[in-house]
Amino acid sequence: MYRCVWLLSRLPPHLGLSPRYAGAASAAFRGLGGLRHPSRAAAASSSSSSEGNGGRALDTSLFVPLHVQPLGPSPEGDIGAELTQPLNKSEVLKILNKFYKRKEMQRLGGENGLDARLFHQAFISFRKYVMESSFLSADVHIILNDICCGGGHVDDLFPFFLRHAKQIFPMLDCMDDLRKISDLRLPPNWYPEARAIQRKIVFHAGPTNSGKTHHAIQRYLAAKSGIYCGPLKLLAHEIFQKSNDASVPCDLVTGEERVLVDPEGRQATHVACTIEMCSVTTPYEVAVIDEIQMIKDPARGWAWTRALLGLSAEEVHICGEAAAIDLVTELMYSTGEEVEVRNYKRLTPITVLDYALESLDNLRPGDCIVCFNKNDIYSVSRQIEARGLECAVIYGSLPPGTKLTQAKKFNDPDDPCKILVATDAIGMGLNLSIKRIIFNSLIKPSINEKGEKEMDAITTSQALQISGRAGRFSSVFKEGEVTAMYRDDLVLLKEILNRSVLPIETAGLHPTAEQIEMFAYHLPDATLSNLMDIFVSLSQVDGLYFVCNVDDFKFLADMIQHIPLNLRVRYVFCTAPINKKQPFVCTSLLKFARQFSRNEPLTFDWICRHSNWPLVPPKNIKDLVHLEAVHDVFDLYLWLSYRFMDMFPDASLVRDIQKELDNIIQIGVRNITRLIRASEATSVSGAIAVPDDFPLQRTEVNDRMLNLEDLPAANQDQFSNATKVPGQKRIRRSKALGYKPAEVQSNMKSHGQGSLAARLVREGLLTQEMLKQLEREWQVHHNNNGNFPTEKRDNQNGSKGTGKKKK
């Protein structure tokens, strides 16, 4: 058979074989691997693919097969049939199935990068292609005909099967190149400017309120040029303000904002920036990297790694926890740079109290209650104001201006507000005059390196960071105190604080746009999300590094995949710093991308229409959550405007209305606390009264995180309350706030009805008088019954079950 094909390919035209047939025969000859037996050809081609594997198992489930269209009728006819004879499709099907079952073929497939999964997918595609094509290429037709006639072996199909497999899995042909592109074992080599100089590395190690950052900033201000890299916009703003107040001209660079202090637009010698925005090509005399312990962050750690390895500064001052010293020393050893460690101790004493707060009646001026979700924030603040006390509220999704206003209100000695209710957002970026930190809970939702959500007690590092806000050196309180709301939590808090902080062992890395572009060159038909998956699967890192979680990136990539954008633009959109839990923000990004793809600039009028500007102060918490989302959309516009100026041309106008929106949200925070306080009149026995459409940012049900602000208003409270029924801790919390578990559950049932009642009132099916009568009847029913309604139902169900057994 091989000789037949070879002779056909060599016959000259004057002997009767037309160029068309000669070309087909030559193609058949090439398809056979130049007269080499398929096993030898496969062995030769697989030798290189087996090398460079690095011993790392590849997740081939990430390989998405491309579709190869079966061939339709050809105007030139079926050349293979003319050279031989038409194929019997039933015989061909038997041959293909026999080929699939051959262990030798599966082994050869493995040697060529086709594991069992890929071999199966490739065979299904190959069989469909052969059986559904109106005609086959001459080489495949001739081979199949020879096998059908007994002149060939089923193994002879392998070169053609492998050729088809590489069509649907193009990465098989370039696996070595892909592995080289995704080799992340030498990150220091990515920064030639930093490697060209010998840097002085100074590590300022110490706890919160030890003066470590202060000393680094003093060196920064004294330098001829410098860059400050911080984790938050608030911190960058603080250094920006401090520098200019000290007559050191300093620019501000964040993802959403650029402020040049020079009237003529020249860059200043100093710059304060968020760490993702630092330049690794601009030379500086001094660089300051703040909160270095965040180098282990599963999502953002790559930014600290990039700054640490890449900043081109004569001196690099690193500030953070001592737990990062060993890792930084090892990383700098790989660059040939030594680390000078300067240790600091806390400037003011801090004491862990031997007693819990137990009740909000025991609050004192200067207290800060730390919660880990919005529900507790507003519940606790309502309880505080019910006691005639004013409180400030700070949580992560509030705009920076609102956070600063609330902080100023709390710090002002002339303001009657002396209590702060906050999330762990106070751990960085805000100067607060706190005497005592009170942990309302020690359980916090978190995301691990795999992108999985977990509910666990806060870490020692987090507890120390938050506790350290009490009794700061610059505040009116020279000593700090820490306690918990409940006795049981206080025992755990002491245990957490007494643990030694675990040393940080690895630094984060993230694929760059250039690396993904090189991947796309080899895999032009793969989606961006799939490219990222394959990159992470193939990537090789040494023991000092890990690849950061890319789930948020992939979420956005999948969301805009159907929009026609070039790869670089698509990559930029997918790195936008948005909260994927906010539907309005995600929808806005989608609309931005769609408008961009049409080459239509997103003007000020367009963004006003999209956001329904002008907006009014919120009437309830759901409105406030929406305003916060609109603020994030304005942030997104500004972030994109610095990357695509022509397409987002009205950044200054958007920034103006964003400032107005910040003021509206500030008014809203005050109005919401009044709204919650006003609901006291309708609460039952002092239990928590929450507005009908009160949203939770997050709650945990069966270890699954949900966004309750996305639920219909009538369902939010019912769902929220349903998550609070079980659990001793929640009952203990109820006692601490001054009411009984029975009252809590009764109110929850009543409130569940209230949500339905509110809808019935809106629809005109129920009046306010009827609603009050229903409330009175519910109270009478509850007092006479003496049991929880849920318990009664359980008993009823139990009796029914017994009855069924009797039957």
Buried (B, 14 or more C-beta within 10 A) or exposed (E): BBEBBBEBBEEEEEEEBEEEBBEBBBBBBEBBBEEBBBBEBBBEBBEEBEEBBEEEEBEBEBBBBEEBEEBEEEEEEBBBBBBBEEBEEEBBEEBBEEBBEBEEBBEBBBBBBBBEEBBBBBBEBBBEBBEEBEBBBBBBBBBBBBBBEEEBBBBBBBBBBBBBBBBBBBBBBBBEBBBEBBBBEEBBEBBEBBBEEEBBBBBBBBBBBBBBBBBBBEBBBEBEBBBBBBBBBBBBBBBBEBBBEEEBBBBBBBBBBBBBBEEEEEBBBBBBBBBBBBBBEBBBBBBBBBBBBBBBBBBBBBBBBBBBBBBBBBBBBBBBBBBBBEBBBBBBEBBEBEBEBBEBEBBBEBEBBEEBBBBBEEBEBBBBBBBBBBBBBBBBBBBBBBEEBBBBBBBBBBBBBBBBBBBBBBBEEEEEBBBBBBBBBBBBBBBBBBBBBBBBBBBBBBBEBEBEEEEEBBBBBBBBBBBBBBBBEEBEBEEBBBBBBBBBBBEBBBEBBEEEBEEBBBBBBBBEBEBBBBBBEBBEEBBBBBBBBBBBBBBBBEEBBBBBBBBBBBBBBBBBBEBEBEBEBBBBBBBBBBBBBBEBBBBBBBBBBBBBBEEEBBBBEBBBEBBEBEBEBBBBBBBBBBBBBBBBBBBBBBBBBBBBEEBBBBBEBBBEBBEEBBBBBBEBBBBBBEBBBEBBEEBBEBBBBBBBBBBBBBBBEEEEBBBBBEBEBBBBBBBBBBBBBEEEBBBBBBBBBBBBBBBBBBBBBBBBBBBBBBBBBEEEEBEEEEBEEBBEEBBEEBEEEEEBBEEEEEEEEEEEEEEEEEE
